[in-house]
Amino acid sequence: MRKIRVGYDARDLFFAQTGTRTFSEELLREIRKDNDVELITLAPVYAKPPIGKLSKALAHLRFIFWKVVTLPRLAKRADVDFLICPDYVAPFLFLGKIKTLPVFHGCNIWELPENYNSIWRLYFSFLAKLGEQRAHAVLTVSEFSKDRLRQVLGLNPEKIRVIPIGAKRFEGVGMTATHPRPFEADYLLHIGVLDKRKNLPALVEAFSNLEDKRLHLILVGGRPSKVFMDGYPEIVDKINERGLQSRVHLEGYVADELLPAYYRHACAYVFPSSYEGFGIPVLEAYQYGLPLAASSAASLPEVVGAGGLLFDPRDVGDMTQVITRLLRMDAVERAALRAGQKDVLERFNWPNAWKVIKEVMHG
């Protein structure tokens, strides 16, 4: 019996940061385990991150040519049955009988217009809608994102399937694993690109209001490549305004192999984002049984479930109170959170995500 030939647009492995890159790495790992599937990864030969304005402009043009011309022709030449496009832009020309599966990780571009160039927003809307019209199905990562795709982009909800994606799988996960402490003092943790929508100045302010002045805050993550999305200046201003230079630490980019140490020794994880299509860091924190407080915005309540506490990301006072409550939990309350986290992890994981995608292919 002929195996299903699955093509995968692997361009994101060279360009994407954090969540979307994790999506490709982990899903590809899962697909490779499947003996019923022949995986064909497709990537541009020029796949290098752009440096400088001219390089970025050329990268945009190459992206268009890749999606509209090169990718579908390579997929057709490879005789694939399905083509997964993890960045939501699927080809609509030169496909023949190939069935495309674009993946939407959220509606950031359309719901946060201030963070994106207006011309590119219009162009990506055009590409997304054309690709959706030709797609076999549209994949997304949360019920929240499915609803927003319907309302904001007008996509057909009957064509959208939610896939229960998982966390990045680290070596030595778990509370009994041995990892050297990255920092001597007790600390709260946040990991992610310093994007404006991460709402980190509000977290710094809430942190400054906590009673325990021995506690530190570690922010792991580099600055975004797009200047208009860069929240770093506001974060630094808030740190200076609150006199927290010795207690708030901007660690910058940290390699994946070092991240377990940060998770393993944190007192709690705080995720104050104002907008997330999913929220993979929530699941990463759950892998280590970390007490977690997160924003009640967008998809996060759906992902957090009964494993953490929620706060209003627009209300610093509420954020402070919830973090305080989290830190004061007794052993029984923490055990209840860990039980909730276990339930969430049993639902959201990569085997389940691939299972749903295969169902979509056979549907």
C-alpha positions as CSV (number, residue, x, y, z in Angstrom):
1,M,0.0,0.0,0.0
2,R,1.4,3.4,-1.0
3,K,2.3,5.6,1.9
4,I,0.8,9.1,2.2
5,R,3.3,11.6,0.8
6,V,3.3,14.6,3.0
7,G,5.1,17.8,1.9
8,Y,6.1,20.3,4.6
9,D,7.1,23.9,4.0
10,A,10.2,24.0,6.2
11,R,11.1,27.6,5.6
12,D,10.1,28.5,9.1
13,L,12.9,26.4,10.5
14,F,15.3,29.1,9.2
15,F,13.3,32.3,9.9
16,A,10.8,31.8,12.7
17,Q,11.3,32.5,16.4
18,T,10.0,30.7,19.5
19,G,6.4,29.3,19.1
20,T,6.2,28.9,15.3
21,R,9.6,27.4,15.1
22,T,8.7,25.0,18.0
23,F,5.6,24.0,16.1
24,S,7.6,22.9,13.0
25,E,10.4,21.2,15.0
26,E,8.0,19.2,17.1
27,L,5.4,18.4,14.5
28,L,8.1,17.2,12.1
29,R,9.5,15.0,14.8
30,E,6.1,13.4,15.3
31,I,5.5,12.9,11.5
32,R,8.8,11.1,11.1
33,K,7.7,8.5,13.6
34,D,4.7,7.6,11.5
35,N,5.3,4.5,9.3
36,D,2.3,5.2,7.2
37,V,3.8,8.5,5.9
38,E,6.6,9.5,3.7
39,L,7.7,13.0,4.7
40,I,9.2,15.4,2.2
41,T,10.6,18.7,3.7
42,L,10.7,21.6,1.2
43,A,12.9,24.6,1.9
44,P,14.4,27.5,-0.1
45,V,18.1,27.2,-0.9
46,Y,18.6,30.9,0.1
47,A,17.1,30.3,3.6
48,K,19.1,32.7,5.7
49,P,17.7,35.3,8.2
50,P,17.9,38.8,6.7
51,I,20.3,41.4,8.0
52,G,19.6,45.1,7.3
53,K,16.7,46.9,5.5
54,L,17.7,46.0,2.0
55,S,18.1,42.3,3.0
56,K,14.7,42.3,4.7
57,A,13.1,43.9,1.6
58,L,14.6,41.2,-0.6
59,A,13.5,38.5,1.9
60,H,9.9,39.7,1.5
61,L,10.1,39.4,-2.3
62,R,11.7,36.0,-2.0
63,F,9.0,34.9,0.4
64,I,6.3,35.9,-2.2
65,F,8.1,34.0,-5.0
66,W,8.6,31.0,-2.8
67,K,5.0,30.7,-1.8
68,V,3.4,31.6,-5.2
69,V,5.8,29.8,-7.6
70,T,8.7,27.7,-6.2
71,L,7.0,25.8,-3.3
72,P,4.0,24.5,-5.3
73,R,6.2,23.5,-8.2
74,L,8.6,21.6,-5.8
75,A,5.7,19.9,-4.1
76,K,4.2,18.9,-7.4
77,R,7.6,17.5,-8.6
78,A,7.9,15.6,-5.3
79,D,4.4,14.1,-6.0
80,V,3.1,14.9,-2.5
81,D,-0.5,14.2,-1.6
82,F,-0.7,16.9,1.1
83,L,1.3,20.1,1.7
84,I,1.4,21.5,5.3
85,C,2.2,25.3,5.4
86,P,2.9,26.2,9.1
87,D,2.9,29.9,8.5
88,Y,-0.7,30.1,7.2
89,V,0.2,31.2,3.7
90,A,-0.5,28.3,1.3
91,P,0.1,28.3,-2.4
92,F,-2.9,28.6,-4.7
93,L,-1.2,28.1,-8.2
94,F,0.6,25.1,-9.9
95,L,-0.7,22.6,-7.3
96,G,-2.5,20.1,-9.5
97,K,-4.1,17.5,-7.1
98,I,-2.1,18.5,-4.1
99,K,-4.2,19.2,-1.0
100,T,-2.9,22.1,1.1
101,L,-3.2,22.5,4.9
102,P,-2.3,26.1,6.0
103,V,-1.8,26.5,9.8
104,F,-3.0,29.7,11.5
105,H,-1.4,30.3,14.9
106,G,-3.7,33.2,15.6
107,C,-4.9,36.5,14.2
108,N,-2.2,38.7,15.4
109,I,-1.6,40.5,12.1
110,W,-5.3,41.5,11.8
111,E,-6.2,42.0,15.5
112,L,-3.0,44.0,16.4
113,P,-2.7,46.3,13.4
114,E,-0.4,48.7,15.3
115,N,2.3,46.1,15.3
116,Y,2.4,45.5,11.6
117,N,3.0,47.4,8.4
118,S,-0.4,48.2,6.8
119,I,0.7,47.3,3.3
120,W,2.0,43.9,4.4
121,R,-1.2,43.3,6.4
122,L,-3.3,43.8,3.3
123,Y,-1.0,41.6,1.2
124,F,-1.0,38.8,3.8
125,S,-4.7,39.0,4.1
126,F,-4.9,38.6,0.3
127,L,-2.6,35.6,0.3
128,A,-4.3,34.0,3.3
129,K,-7.8,34.2,1.8
130,L,-6.7,32.9,-1.6
131,G,-4.9,30.0,0.1
132,E,-7.9,29.2,2.2
133,Q,-10.2,29.0,-0.8
134,R,-8.0,26.3,-2.4
135,A,-7.1,24.5,0.9
136,H,-8.2,21.0,1.8
137,A,-8.7,22.3,5.3
138,V,-7.5,25.1,7.5
139,L,-5.7,24.2,10.7
140,T,-5.5,26.3,13.8
141,V,-4.3,25.9,17.4
142,S,-7.2,26.9,19.6
143,E,-10.9,27.3,19.7
144,F,-10.3,31.0,20.3
145,S,-8.3,31.3,17.1
146,K,-10.9,29.4,15.2
147,D,-13.6,31.9,16.2
148,R,-11.4,34.9,15.4
149,L,-10.5,33.5,12.0
150,R,-14.2,33.2,11.3
151,Q,-15.0,36.7,12.6
152,V,-12.0,38.7,11.4
153,L,-11.1,37.0,8.1
154,G,-14.4,35.5,7.3
155,L,-13.1,32.0,6.9
156,N,-15.6,29.1,6.7
157,P,-15.8,27.6,10.2
158,E,-16.7,24.2,8.8
159,K,-13.3,24.2,7.0
160,I,-11.3,25.0,10.2
161,R,-10.0,22.2,12.4
162,V,-8.3,22.8,15.8
163,I,-5.2,20.8,16.5
164,P,-4.2,20.2,20.2
165,I,-0.5,21.2,19.9
166,G,2.0,20.6,22.7
167,A,5.0,21.9,24.5
168,K,8.6,21.9,23.3
169,R,10.0,18.6,24.6
170,F,13.2,19.2,26.6
171,E,15.6,16.6,27.8
172,G,15.4,15.9,31.5
173,V,11.9,17.3,32.0
174,G,10.5,17.0,35.5
175,M,10.9,18.1,39.1
176,T,13.4,15.3,39.8
177,A,15.7,16.2,36.9
178,T,19.1,17.7,37.8
179,H,19.9,21.1,36.3
180,P,22.4,23.7,37.7
181,R,20.7,26.8,39.0
182,P,21.0,29.7,36.6
183,F,20.6,32.2,39.4
184,E,21.1,32.0,43.1
185,A,18.1,34.0,44.4
186,D,14.5,32.9,44.2
187,Y,12.8,34.2,41.0
188,L,9.7,34.5,38.9
189,L,10.2,33.5,35.3
190,H,8.9,34.6,31.9
191,I,10.3,33.1,28.6
192,G,9.5,34.6,25.2
193,V,10.5,37.3,22.7
194,L,10.3,40.8,24.1
195,D,7.3,41.6,21.9
196,K,5.0,44.5,22.8
197,R,2.0,42.2,23.1
198,K,3.8,40.2,25.8
199,N,2.8,43.1,28.2
200,L,6.1,42.8,30.1
201,P,6.2,46.4,31.4
202,A,3.0,45.6,33.3
203,L,4.6,42.5,34.7
204,V,7.6,44.6,35.9
205,E,5.2,47.0,37.6
206,A,3.2,44.2,39.2
207,F,6.5,42.6,40.4
208,S,7.6,45.9,42.0
209,N,4.4,45.8,44.1
210,L,5.0,42.4,45.6
211,E,5.8,42.4,49.3
212,D,8.8,40.0,49.1
213,K,11.7,42.2,48.0
214,R,14.1,39.3,48.0
215,L,12.4,37.8,45.0
216,H,13.8,38.4,41.5
217,L,12.3,38.4,38.0
218,I,14.0,36.8,35.1
219,L,12.9,37.7,31.6
220,V,14.4,35.3,29.0
221,G,14.2,36.2,25.3
222,G,15.7,38.3,22.6
223,R,14.3,41.4,20.9
224,P,11.9,40.9,17.9
225,S,13.3,41.5,14.4
226,K,10.6,44.0,13.6
227,V,11.3,47.4,15.3
228,F,7.6,48.3,15.7
229,M,7.0,45.2,17.7
230,D,10.0,45.7,20.0
231,G,8.9,46.1,23.6
232,Y,12.5,46.3,25.0
233,P,12.7,50.1,25.4
234,E,9.5,50.2,27.5
235,I,10.6,47.3,29.6
236,V,13.9,49.1,30.4
237,D,12.1,52.3,31.2
238,K,9.8,50.6,33.6
239,I,12.7,48.8,35.3
240,N,14.5,52.1,35.8
241,E,11.3,53.9,36.9
242,R,10.7,51.3,39.6
243,G,14.4,51.1,40.6
244,L,14.6,47.4,39.9
245,Q,17.9,47.3,38.1
246,S,19.3,44.8,40.6
247,R,16.2,42.5,40.8
248,V,14.9,42.3,37.2
249,H,17.2,40.5,34.8
250,L,17.0,40.6,31.0
251,E,18.8,37.4,30.0
252,G,18.4,37.8,26.2
253,Y,18.3,34.8,24.0
254,V,19.0,31.5,25.8
255,A,19.8,28.3,23.9
256,D,17.2,25.5,24.2
257,E,19.6,23.2,26.0
258,L,19.9,25.8,28.9
259,L,16.2,26.5,29.3
260,P,15.4,23.5,31.5
261,A,17.6,25.0,34.2
262,Y,15.5,28.2,34.2
263,Y,12.2,26.3,34.4
264,R,13.5,23.8,37.0
265,H,14.5,26.3,39.6
266,A,11.8,29.0,39.2
267,C,9.4,29.7,42.0
268,A,6.6,30.4,39.5
269,Y,5.9,31.3,35.9
270,V,4.0,34.4,34.9
271,F,2.6,34.9,31.5
272,P,1.0,38.4,31.2
273,S,0.5,38.5,27.4
274,S,-2.3,40.7,26.0
275,Y,-2.7,38.4,22.9
276,E,-1.8,34.8,22.2
277,G,-3.2,32.4,19.6
278,F,-2.2,29.6,21.9
279,G,0.6,29.9,24.5
280,I,3.2,27.1,24.3
281,P,5.1,28.5,27.3
282,V,2.2,27.6,29.5
283,L,2.6,23.9,28.6
284,E,6.4,24.2,29.0
285,A,5.9,25.5,32.6
286,Y,3.4,22.7,33.2
287,Q,6.0,20.1,32.2
288,Y,8.0,21.2,35.3
289,G,5.0,21.5,37.6
290,L,5.6,25.2,38.0
291,P,2.9,27.3,39.7
292,L,1.6,29.6,37.0
293,A,-0.3,32.8,36.8
294,A,-1.4,34.0,33.3
295,S,-3.4,36.6,31.5
296,S,-7.1,35.9,31.0
297,A,-6.9,37.3,27.4
298,A,-7.4,35.6,24.1
299,S,-6.7,31.8,24.0
300,L,-4.9,31.6,27.4
301,P,-7.8,30.5,29.6
302,E,-8.4,27.6,27.1
303,V,-4.7,26.5,27.5
304,V,-4.3,27.2,31.2
305,G,-7.3,25.2,32.2
306,A,-7.3,24.2,35.9
307,G,-3.5,24.2,36.0
308,G,-3.0,27.9,36.9
309,L,-4.5,31.2,38.0
310,L,-5.8,33.9,35.7
311,F,-5.6,37.7,36.0
312,D,-6.7,40.7,33.9
313,P,-3.6,41.8,31.9
314,R,-4.9,45.4,31.8
315,D,-5.1,45.6,35.6
316,V,-1.7,45.7,37.3
317,G,-3.4,45.5,40.7
318,D,-5.2,42.3,39.8
319,M,-1.9,40.9,38.4
320,T,-0.1,41.7,41.6
321,Q,-2.9,40.1,43.8
322,V,-3.0,36.9,41.7
323,I,0.8,36.5,41.7
324,T,0.8,37.0,45.5
325,R,-2.0,34.4,45.9
326,L,0.0,32.0,43.8
327,L,3.2,32.4,45.9
328,R,1.2,31.9,49.1
329,M,-0.4,28.6,48.1
330,D,-0.1,25.7,50.5
331,A,0.9,22.2,49.6
332,V,-2.7,21.1,49.0
333,E,-3.5,24.0,46.7
334,R,-0.3,23.4,44.7
335,A,-1.1,19.7,44.3
336,A,-4.5,20.6,42.9
337,L,-2.8,22.9,40.4
338,R,-0.4,20.1,39.4
339,A,-3.4,17.7,38.9
340,G,-4.9,20.3,36.6
341,Q,-1.7,20.7,34.7
342,K,-1.5,16.9,34.1
343,D,-5.0,17.0,32.6
344,V,-4.0,19.8,30.3
345,L,-0.8,18.0,29.2
346,E,-2.7,14.8,28.4
347,R,-4.9,16.8,26.0
348,F,-2.4,19.2,24.4
349,N,0.6,17.2,23.0
350,W,2.2,16.4,19.7
351,P,0.9,12.9,19.2
352,N,-2.7,14.2,19.6
353,A,-1.9,17.1,17.2
354,W,-0.7,14.7,14.5
355,K,-3.6,12.3,15.1
356,V,-6.0,15.1,14.4
357,I,-4.1,16.2,11.2
358,K,-4.2,12.6,9.9
359,E,-7.9,12.5,10.5
360,V,-8.3,15.7,8.5
361,M,-6.2,14.2,5.7
362,H,-8.5,11.1,5.6
363,G,-11.7,13.1,6.0
